[in-house]
């Protein structure tokens, strides 16, 4: 197929555009810090070429949006420490309990990640923790690892 890179996956021959790294993959950033949200947005658009990014300031706004359009977002970046609403870990747990994590890759963002926090969020269904301030190489490694895991689990085509 013209313009699409082919690769082999456990489920057969796939195109790069079926990957979570596809520039059209819809992404949701939930962060009450407009500065951090904009920095992540600039990295995701400028470095990785993503085009479909939504930024919301609270878990309440995010939950409302996900409830109204459950299949809209494929990658979620949730701030672990939100000041005026549930934290990202609580949102992650709520989404898991409600069965709304299917076909989604979730990262928690934190400036002070601990091994205990990482263990908790991974158990709840997150792909991992992204450290603030953001490091492009770390973000690239985490996104690539999430892509590999999604292919292995059979959620590689959105």
Kinemage of the C-alpha trace (Angstrom):
@kinemage 1
@onewidth
@group {chain A} dominant
@subgroup {mainchain}
@vectorlist {calphas} color= white
{ca unk a 1} P 0.000 0.000 0.000
{ca unk a 2} L 1.400 3.347 -1.064
{ca unk a 3} L 2.600 5.630 1.716
{ca unk a 4} L 2.269 3.051 4.448
{ca unk a 5} L 5.178 1.138 5.961
{ca unk a 6} L 4.640 -2.584 6.341
{ca unk a 7} L 5.888 -4.650 9.252
{ca unk a 8} L 5.323 -8.107 10.646
{ca unk a 9} L 3.479 -8.588 13.910
{ca unk a 10} L 2.299 -11.679 15.790
{ca unk a 11} L -1.091 -11.194 14.093
{ca unk a 12} L 0.298 -11.039 10.562
{ca unk a 13} L 1.348 -8.290 8.179
{ca unk a 14} L 0.297 -4.847 9.428
{ca unk a 15} L 0.681 -1.287 8.235
{ca unk a 16} L 2.349 1.383 10.333
{ca unk a 17} L -0.880 3.402 10.304
{ca unk a 18} L -2.623 0.775 12.453
{ca unk a 19} L -0.129 1.471 15.225
{ca unk a 20} L -0.596 3.734 18.238
{ca unk a 21} L 2.287 5.699 16.705
{ca unk a 22} L 0.083 6.675 13.748
{ca unk a 23} L -0.053 10.510 13.602
{ca unk a 24} L -3.877 10.339 13.502
{ca unk a 25} L -4.090 8.411 16.796
{ca unk a 26} L -6.449 10.418 19.056
{ca unk a 27} L -4.678 11.437 22.271
{ca unk a 28} L -6.074 12.897 25.486
{ca unk a 29} L -3.874 14.848 27.899
{ca unk a 30} L -5.362 15.478 31.363
{ca unk a 31} L -3.298 17.970 33.342
{ca unk a 32} L -4.270 20.943 35.484
{ca unk a 33} L -0.951 22.592 34.629
{ca unk a 34} L -1.467 24.333 31.285
{ca unk a 35} L 2.306 24.729 31.003
{ca unk a 36} L 3.061 20.985 31.277
{ca unk a 37} L 0.120 20.118 29.028
{ca unk a 38} L 1.391 22.485 26.332
{ca unk a 39} L 4.961 21.174 26.606
{ca unk a 40} L 3.725 17.597 26.144
{ca unk a 41} L 1.470 18.720 23.302
{ca unk a 42} L 4.431 20.400 21.556
{ca unk a 43} L 6.569 17.263 21.925
{ca unk a 44} L 3.799 14.967 20.682
{ca unk a 45} L 3.026 17.188 17.682
{ca unk a 46} L 6.502 18.512 16.875
{ca unk a 47} L 8.642 15.440 17.526
{ca unk a 48} L 6.238 12.564 16.915
{ca unk a 49} L 3.865 14.200 14.415
{ca unk a 50} L 0.623 13.476 16.284
{ca unk a 51} L -2.258 15.599 15.029
{ca unk a 52} L -5.340 14.669 17.090
{ca unk a 53} L -4.607 15.896 20.628
{ca unk a 54} L -7.156 17.101 23.162
{ca unk a 55} L -6.152 18.745 26.451
{ca unk a 56} L -8.500 18.785 29.455
{ca unk a 57} L -7.719 20.359 32.860
{ca unk a 58} L -9.487 17.895 35.181
{ca unk a 59} L -10.397 14.262 35.627
{ca unk a 60} L -14.062 15.308 35.830
{ca unk a 61} L -13.872 16.838 32.349
{ca unk a 62} L -12.001 13.779 31.090
{ca unk a 63} L -14.483 11.311 32.571
{ca unk a 64} L -17.408 13.247 31.109
{ca unk a 65} L -15.761 13.269 27.659
{ca unk a 66} L -14.845 9.564 27.794
{ca unk a 67} L -18.363 8.653 28.956
{ca unk a 68} L -19.902 10.609 26.076
{ca unk a 69} L -17.479 9.194 23.476
{ca unk a 70} L -15.925 5.987 24.894
{ca unk a 71} L -13.967 5.044 21.772
{ca unk a 72} L -12.660 8.505 20.917
{ca unk a 73} L -9.189 8.390 22.509
{ca unk a 74} L -6.604 5.648 22.056
{ca unk a 75} L -3.757 7.099 24.153
{ca unk a 76} L -4.268 8.875 27.487
{ca unk a 77} L -1.715 10.913 29.425
{ca unk a 78} L -3.052 11.490 32.949
{ca unk a 79} L -1.394 13.748 35.496
{ca unk a 80} L -0.887 11.749 38.683
{ca unk a 81} L -1.171 14.797 40.972
{ca unk a 82} L -4.135 17.002 40.126
{ca unk a 83} L -4.984 19.726 42.612
{ca unk a 84} L -8.700 20.334 42.060
{ca unk a 85} L -10.058 16.904 41.134
{ca unk a 86} L -9.421 13.187 41.444
{ca unk a 87} L -5.842 12.338 40.667
{ca unk a 88} L -4.842 10.480 37.529
{ca unk a 89} L -4.515 7.191 39.407
{ca unk a 90} L -8.093 7.494 40.643
{ca unk a 91} L -9.301 8.275 37.120
{ca unk a 92} L -7.393 5.256 35.828
{ca unk a 93} L -9.057 3.035 38.458
{ca unk a 94} L -12.508 4.434 37.618
{ca unk a 95} L -11.987 3.813 33.896
{ca unk a 96} L -10.782 0.266 34.613
{ca unk a 97} L -13.764 -0.477 36.876
{ca unk a 98} L -16.158 0.816 34.215
{ca unk a 99} L -14.498 -1.224 31.453
{ca unk a 100} L -13.420 1.896 29.564
{ca unk a 101} L -9.740 1.009 29.117
{ca unk a 102} L -10.278 -1.419 26.254
{ca unk a 103} L -8.163 -0.489 23.239
{ca unk a 104} L -6.496 2.343 25.168
{ca unk a 105} L -2.897 2.928 26.195
{ca unk a 106} L -2.633 4.960 29.424
{ca unk a 107} L 0.377 6.740 30.866
{ca unk a 108} L 0.426 8.512 34.219
{ca unk a 109} L 2.594 11.623 34.432
{ca unk a 110} L 4.445 12.560 37.618
{ca unk a 111} L 7.339 14.714 38.725
{ca unk a 112} L 8.092 12.321 41.581
{ca unk a 113} L 7.366 8.754 40.483
{ca unk a 114} L 8.072 6.067 43.041
{ca unk a 115} L 8.433 2.328 42.527
{ca unk a 116} L 5.272 1.851 44.607
{ca unk a 117} L 3.307 4.307 42.444
{ca unk a 118} L 4.556 2.629 39.271
{ca unk a 119} L 3.506 -0.771 40.572
{ca unk a 120} L 0.047 0.553 41.510
{ca unk a 121} L -0.663 2.225 38.172
{ca unk a 122} L 0.593 -0.704 36.113
{ca unk a 123} L -1.622 -3.029 38.165
{ca unk a 124} L -4.556 -0.689 37.440
{ca unk a 125} L -3.877 -0.881 33.701
{ca unk a 126} L -1.380 1.859 32.834
{ca unk a 127} L 1.470 1.286 30.420
{ca unk a 128} L 3.754 3.193 32.798
{ca unk a 129} L 4.706 6.540 34.263
{ca unk a 130} L 6.129 9.420 32.247
{ca unk a 131} L 8.442 11.604 34.331
{ca unk a 132} L 8.023 15.386 34.435
{ca unk a 133} L 9.774 17.387 33.158
{ca unk a 134} L 9.323 15.460 29.928
{ca unk a 135} L 12.261 13.782 28.252
{ca unk a 136} L 11.777 13.137 24.534
{ca unk a 137} L 13.890 9.981 24.544
{ca unk a 138} L 12.002 8.524 27.509
{ca unk a 139} L 8.696 9.364 25.849
{ca unk a 140} L 9.824 7.728 22.616
{ca unk a 141} L 10.901 4.558 24.472
{ca unk a 142} L 7.602 4.371 26.374
{ca unk a 143} L 5.490 4.906 23.251
{ca unk a 144} L 7.477 2.301 21.327
{ca unk a 145} L 7.143 -0.189 24.197
{ca unk a 146} L 3.397 0.490 24.376
{ca unk a 147} L 3.148 -0.110 20.620
{ca unk a 148} L 4.912 -3.443 20.999
{ca unk a 149} L 2.678 -4.474 23.895
{ca unk a 150} L -0.475 -3.471 22.039
{ca unk a 151} L 0.591 -5.596 19.069
{ca unk a 152} L 1.309 -8.582 21.311
{ca unk a 153} L -2.047 -8.287 23.054
{ca unk a 154} L -3.920 -7.972 19.779
{ca unk a 155} L -5.027 -4.349 20.179
{ca unk a 156} L -2.824 -3.102 17.375
{ca unk a 157} L -5.522 -1.901 15.037
{ca unk a 158} L -7.631 0.952 16.188
